[in-house]
């Protein structure tokens, strides 16, 4: 058992014990015998098994992936320096700002947790989903931690037409145009020939004639607040306002799906919230 991985386990345990359930967006529940979060709570927040997390804390694992380390950094609400330290303890170089595992502004994670009954998710500057609250998962399905480009909203829109099923057909054209313009805007802010963004755009140009046509228009515009109608198989049609909040510190975006006044969508979101809690139990 290596000293390096003993240190990794000790660091994880220390940060787990100092983080309160409220700070992690969880209900405090009943009386706790020890301070901080339980191991299974950290595992759930990081979308890994309790057994896997336990072996990490005990120093019995030596090959945690970058995706797992990034998920743990978010679950434990680590600062940027703490996240970099976690990666180095695991023998890995910390990810760059433009990586799918880049640091998320803790203030944005706090807002995500606070919006417990309002669907919200955090994306990077290219619209790759890096965190969701439970309400967003109930409304939109799981989007985080998927392989290749599957967590990218723009890629899924053009590469997998079934991903459009939740959007009413009359909005498809406008949504596709907005996603293409947003991708060009995001790429313009990244270093030239940055790998992830370059490969994402190249893949879409090869795979989708619709995307190629929109790309040729050279429209450049980041996403802004817009009205959307979501047709959910269990809740019906929801009239929502999709708001975008930018983090100047990291470039991540908090995307909030709030009910439009007088639409009745609030009651439907409450229904989905209850349904989601049942599915997560």
N, C-alpha and C positions, 0 to 999 in steps of 0.2 A: 504494500500500500504506500503510495508516494506521498511525500510531504506536500507537494503541490496540490494534490486532490484532497488531502486532509484540510488544507487551508481553504479550498473551495467550499467544502462542506461546512467548515466553521463560519465562513462569511455568510453563507446562505442561512444557516441557523440563527446567527446573530441578527441579521436583517429581518428574518421572519418573526423573531421574538420581540422586536421593538416596534413592529407595525401593528396598529390597532385595527380591528375589523372595520370601524368607521372610516379610517383612512384608506382602506382598500375597497370601499364601496360595499361592504357587507353588513348585514344585521348583526349586532353584538350577540344576540341569542341569550342563552342562560349563563349562569355563572361559570367562569373559566378557572381552572386550577393553576394555569400558568399564563403569563402575559403574552400578548401578540397573537399571531394567527396559528391555527393548527396546520400540520403538514398537508392534510387533505384539502384544506382551503387554498393554500398556495398552489397545489397541484391543479385544482379546479380552475383557478384564475389563469394559470399558465397553459391550460388545456393539455396536461400530461397526466399520466397515471400516478396515483399516490405511491405505489411501489417504486416506480422509477425515480420520483422525487426523493423518497426516503433513501434510496441507494446513493443518490448524489450527495445528500447531507452526510451520509455515513462514510463517504470517500470510497465507495465500492464501484463507482463508475468513472471511467477515464475518457469517454468519447462523446460528451454532450455536443449536440449539433449547434450551429450558429442560431438556427431558428429556436431551439429550446432555450438557449442562453438569453436571447432577445425577449422571449416570452416571460422568462423568469425575472428579467430586469424590469419589465412592465408590471408584472404581478406584484413585485416587492417595492414598486415605486422608487426605483433607484435614480439617483442623479446621474448626469452624464459621466462624471468622474467615477462614480461607483459602478456604472455599467461597464466602462472601459476596464476597470479593475477586475470585475467578474470575468470578462473575456480573457484577460491575461492569466488569471488564476487557472482557467481551463486550458491554457496553452494556445490560445487563439489571438489573432490580431483583432482589435475592436473594429466594428464595421464603419465604413465611411458614412457621411451624412446622406448620401444618395443610395445607400444600400436598403434593401427591403427590411433589414433589421436595425435601421437607424434609431437613434434615441428619440423618444417622444417627450415633448414638453410636459413635465409633471402637472402643471396647471391645466393643461388640456385633458389629461387623464382624470383629474379631479372633476372637471366639468362633465366628462363622459359618465363618471360614476353618479354624479348628482342628478343627471337626467334619467332617473331610474325607470320612469313610466313613459318617457318620450324616446322613440327610436333615434339613436345617434351612433355614428361610427367615425373613426379617425382614419384618414388616408394620407399618403405622402403626396408630393407635388405632381405625381403622374397618375393619381387616383388608384393606387394600390391600397387596399384596405388592410390596416395593421392592427386595428382594435375595434370591437363592437360592444355595445351593452346588450343585455339580455333582450330588451325590447326590440332592438334592431335585428337580432337573430330571429326573433319570433315573426317579424314583419318581412324580412328579406332573405332569411336563411343564413347559414354560416358562410363567411367570406374570408376568414383569417387563416393563415398557416397552410394555404393550399400550394401544391407544387407548381413549378414553372411560372406562367403568367396568370394562373387561374384566380388569383386574388385581385387582379387588376380589373376594375369596372369597365374601362374602355375596351380592353382586350376581349373580355367576355361578351360585351355587347355586339361586337362585330364577328368574333370567331365562333360564338355559340349562340345562335339565334333563339334557342330555348330560354336563354337568360332574360329575354324581353317579355316573358309571359306575364310578369307582374305589372307591366306598363300598358296602359290602354293604347290600342293601335294608332289612334289619331295623333299621339304624341311622339311616335317612333322617329319620324324624320327629324324633328327639332332636337330630340335627345341625341341622336347620332351626330348631327352637325355640331352640337355643343361639345360632345366628347372629343371629336376630332380637333376642334379649335383649342380645347383645353390641353390636349396632349401636345400640340405644337407649342403652346405657351409654356408648358412645363419643361419641354426639351430645351427651349431657348434660355432657361435659367440654369441649366446644367452645363458642366464642362463639355466641350466639343468631343464627340465620339465616346461619350460616357457609355459604358457597356450595356447596362440594363435597359436604359431608355432607347438606345440605338437598336438593340435587338428586338425590343417590343415593337417599335415602329416598322422595322424591316419585316417581321413576321406578319403583321397586319397587312402590309402592302402586298405580300405574296399570297395571302390567304383570302382577302376580302375585296371584291370589286367595288362594293359600296364605300369601303374606307378609302380605296384608291381615288375614287371620284371626289370625295370630300377633301382629301389631302391635297389634291391638285388646285383647290380653291385658295389655299394658303391663308385661311382664316386663323387668326391668333387672338384668343380671348379666354381668360380663365373663367371657371364656373362662377356664377353668381346666384343669388337667391332666385328661385323659380317655383312656380306652382306645378305640382305633379298629382296625377290620379293613379293610385295603386289599386289593382284589382287582386285582392287576396282570396285564395280559395275557401277560406273559412270565415273571414270577416266581411267579405264583399268589397265594394269600391270605396276607397278612402281618399277624400280630397285633402291633400297635404301641401304645406309650404316647405320647400327644401332650402334651408339656410346654410350658408358656408361661412365658417369662422376660421380665419387664418392665424397661425402661430408665427409671429415674426422671428422667434428664437430658432425654430427648427424647419419652418416651411410646411409643417403638417397642417391638415385642414380637418376641423370638426364639422361634420355634416349632420344637421339636425332635421328630422322629419316631424314637423309640428302640425297639429290639426288646423285647418283653415276655419276662421270664426264662422259659426252658424252652419257648418257642414255636417255635424254629427260624427265627425271622424274621431273626436276625443273618446266617445264611448266605445267605439270599435277598437281603438288602441288599448283601452283598459281591458277589453275582452281578450285581446291578444296577449297582454301582459300576464293575465291570470293563466291563460292557456300555456304560455311559455314557462311559467313557474311550475306548472304541473309536469311539463315535458322535461324540465331540468331536475326534478326530484328523483 
